[in-house]
Amino acid sequence: MPKAETGTIKHDVGRLKNQQPLIKLFLFDVLQDPDSRPVFYWAGAMLLAGMLIFHFLEGWSYLDAIYFCVISAATIGYGDFVPTTPLAKIFAILYNINAIVMLLAIFDRVRVVRGHNKLERLNSDLQQE
């Protein structure tokens, strides 16, 4: 094998070792970005507010209320918990619209951070060559 190809293979193997899939799986790379933190604060505050409001409006336990908030925000909606009071139904409509926007914002931050990281790696690879 020529020398240039050997160096390229070693470089590619080294890059695979640095992928750290758990860091990407749990979005730690996105959380380290200061511009992404407000989106995650918003998500946490929204889940907490939803849990408290559904707990008081529907009389659900805190666990059931947070479960409903997460399942609704993820647009899964199993149907095992359903708002029954008119006020809770109105809040659920507003909450779900907000949850969809929140998910889109999180997806956008993942795209921006990971796209920027990929550009930085490509630029550093080009500068090394």
C-alpha positions in Angstrom: 0.0 0.0 0.0 1.4 3.5 -0.9 2.4 5.7 2.0 -0.3 8.4 1.3 -3.1 5.8 1.6 -1.8 4.4 4.9 -1.8 7.9 6.4 -5.3 8.5 5.2 -6.6 5.2 6.7 -4.9 6.0 10.1 -6.5 9.5 10.0 -10.0 8.0 9.3 -9.6 5.4 12.0 -8.6 8.2 14.5 -11.6 10.2 13.5 -14.0 7.3 14.2 -12.6 6.9 17.7 -13.4 10.5 18.4 -17.1 10.3 17.5 -18.2 9.6 21.1 -21.8 8.4 20.2 -23.1 8.8 23.8 -22.2 12.4 23.8 -24.2 12.9 20.6 -27.0 10.7 21.7 -27.7 12.7 24.8 -27.1 16.0 23.1 -24.2 17.0 25.4 -22.5 18.6 22.4 -25.5 20.8 21.9 -25.8 21.6 25.6 -22.2 22.9 25.7 -23.1 25.6 23.1 -24.1 28.7 25.0 -26.6 29.8 22.3 -28.5 26.5 22.6 -29.0 26.7 26.4 -32.1 29.0 26.3 -33.9 26.5 24.1 -33.3 23.8 26.7 -34.3 26.1 29.6 -37.5 26.9 27.7 -38.2 23.1 27.2 -37.5 22.4 30.9 -39.7 25.3 32.1 -42.5 24.3 29.7 -42.4 20.7 31.0 -42.4 21.9 34.6 -45.3 24.4 34.0 -47.3 21.8 32.1 -46.8 19.3 34.9 -48.0 21.7 37.5 -50.9 23.0 35.6 -52.2 19.6 34.6 -51.7 18.4 38.1 -54.0 21.2 39.4 -56.5 21.3 36.5 -57.0 17.5 36.2 -56.0 16.2 39.6 -53.4 13.9 38.1 -50.3 12.9 40.1 -47.1 14.7 39.3 -45.8 11.6 37.5 -48.9 11.2 35.4 -48.9 14.9 34.6 -45.3 15.0 33.5 -45.9 11.7 31.5 -48.8 13.4 29.7 -46.6 16.5 29.0 -43.8 14.5 27.5 -46.0 12.2 25.5 -48.0 15.1 24.2 -44.8 17.1 23.4 -43.4 14.2 21.5 -46.7 14.1 19.5 -47.2 10.5 20.4 -50.5 10.8 22.4 -51.3 7.3 23.6 -54.8 8.4 24.8 -54.4 6.9 28.3 -54.6 10.4 29.8 -56.9 13.0 28.3 -57.8 16.5 29.5 -61.5 16.4 30.6 -62.2 20.0 31.8 -62.7 22.8 29.4 -59.9 24.8 30.9 -57.5 21.9 30.7 -58.5 21.3 27.0 -57.7 24.9 26.2 -54.4 24.7 28.0 -53.6 21.4 26.2 -54.1 23.1 22.8 -51.8 25.9 23.7 -49.3 23.6 25.3 -49.1 21.3 22.3 -48.7 24.2 19.8 -45.9 25.5 22.1 -44.4 21.9 22.3 -44.2 21.6 18.5 -42.4 24.9 18.2 -40.1 23.9 21.1 -39.2 20.6 19.3 -38.5 22.5 16.1 -36.2 24.9 18.0 -34.3 22.0 19.5 -33.9 20.3 16.2 -32.7 23.5 14.7 -30.1 24.0 17.5 -28.9 20.4 16.9 -28.6 21.2 13.1 -26.7 24.4 13.7 -24.3 23.1 16.3 -23.5 19.8 14.6 -23.3 21.6 11.2 -20.9 24.1 12.6 -18.7 21.4 14.2 -18.6 19.5 10.9 -17.5 22.7 9.1 -14.8 23.3 11.7 -13.5 19.7 11.3 -13.4 20.1 7.5 -11.6 23.4 7.7 -9.0 22.0 10.1 -8.5 19.0 7.8 -8.0 21.3 4.8 -5.5 23.4 6.7 -3.5 20.3 7.8 -3.2 19.2 4.2 
